[in-house]
Each structure stands twice: as C-alpha cells, then as structure tokens.
Amino acid sequence: MKNEDWRFCKKCLIRDFDEGELFQTMQDYIARIEEDIKTSAEEYERRLGICTECEKLLGGMCGACGCYVEMRAAVKTHYCPDVKKRW
C-alpha cells in the first residue's frame, strides 16, 4: 500500500462504526501519519484545547467543515476551517 492510500479516510458513513471502532480507526490514522507532516504532540494538544472551547465542536466534529478535529489537528499543514482561523 502506498502512503497516499491510507492518508485519507475512505470510510465515510459513521453508522458503520461503533464508538470504540471509530475511536480506534482515528487513533490508527493519526499513528500512521508520517513524522515530517505530523503535528508535534504539544501543538496537537494546543489545537485540541482550542477546539474544545469552540462553540462549533459537536461530537468530535467541526461544525464549520464536518471534519473530525482530532484527525485534522494531527497534520501540520491543516488549519482551523472556521472563518476566524483559531489555529
């Protein structure tokens, strides 16, 4: 499998996951991100802290774009999708 093949989640329907499986899938995705594009642990936690204070966070998803914030925050080049960028 090429790195490009696993970078993006191809499983779009949340109904196909139970909560434990969904959490594990996200953790597996984050663990496989190449170190040169992965956010540092400190920056990752900072970003998540900002997201948890945001009124658009709902069930781990961003109300501005629909992404899972834990996955988005894990990549250096990704940014807050809100009109007012928070990180």
C-alpha positions in Angstrom: 0.0 0.0 0.0 1.3 3.4 -0.9 1.4 6.1 1.8 -1.2 8.1 -0.2 -3.6 5.2 0.1 -4.0 5.4 3.8 -3.7 9.1 4.4 -7.4 9.8 3.8 -10.3 8.1 5.4 -12.3 6.2 2.9 -15.0 5.1 5.3 -17.5 7.9 5.2 -20.5 6.5 7.0 -20.4 6.9 10.7 -23.3 4.4 11.1 -20.9 1.6 10.0 -18.8 2.1 13.2 -19.4 1.5 16.8 -17.9 4.2 19.0 -14.9 2.0 20.0 -14.2 1.1 16.5 -14.4 4.7 15.3 -12.1 5.9 18.1 -9.6 3.1 17.2 -9.8 4.0 13.5 -8.9 7.6 14.2 -6.1 6.7 16.5 -4.7 4.3 13.9 -4.9 7.0 11.2 -3.1 9.5 13.5 -0.4 6.9 14.4 0.3 6.3 10.7 0.9 9.9 9.7 4.5 10.4 8.6 6.5 12.3 11.2 7.6 15.0 8.8 4.0 16.1 8.3 2.7 15.2 11.7 1.9 18.0 14.3 4.1 17.8 17.4 2.4 16.4 20.5 2.5 19.9 22.1 0.9 21.6 19.1 -1.7 18.8 18.7 -2.8 19.3 22.3 -2.9 23.1 21.9 -5.1 22.8 18.8 -7.4 20.3 20.5 -7.7 22.6 23.5 -8.8 25.4 21.2 -11.3 23.1 19.6 -12.8 22.0 22.9 -13.5 25.7 23.7 -15.2 26.3 20.3 -19.0 26.5 20.0 -18.8 24.7 16.7 -17.5 21.5 18.1 -20.1 18.8 18.2 -19.5 15.1 18.9 -15.8 15.4 17.9 -16.7 17.0 14.6 -16.2 20.5 13.4 -19.4 22.4 12.6 -17.5 24.6 10.2 -16.4 21.8 7.8 -17.6 18.5 9.2 -14.1 17.0 9.8 -13.1 15.1 12.9 -11.0 17.7 14.7 -8.6 15.1 16.2 -7.6 14.0 12.7 -7.4 17.5 11.2 -5.3 18.8 14.1 -2.8 16.0 13.7 -1.4 17.3 10.4 1.0 20.3 10.4 -0.4 22.0 7.3 -4.0 21.6 8.3 -5.7 24.6 9.9 -8.9 25.6 11.6 -11.6 25.8 8.9 -13.6 28.5 10.7 -13.9 31.9 9.1 -11.9 33.2 12.0 -8.9 30.8 12.0 -8.3 29.7 15.6 -5.1 27.7 14.8 
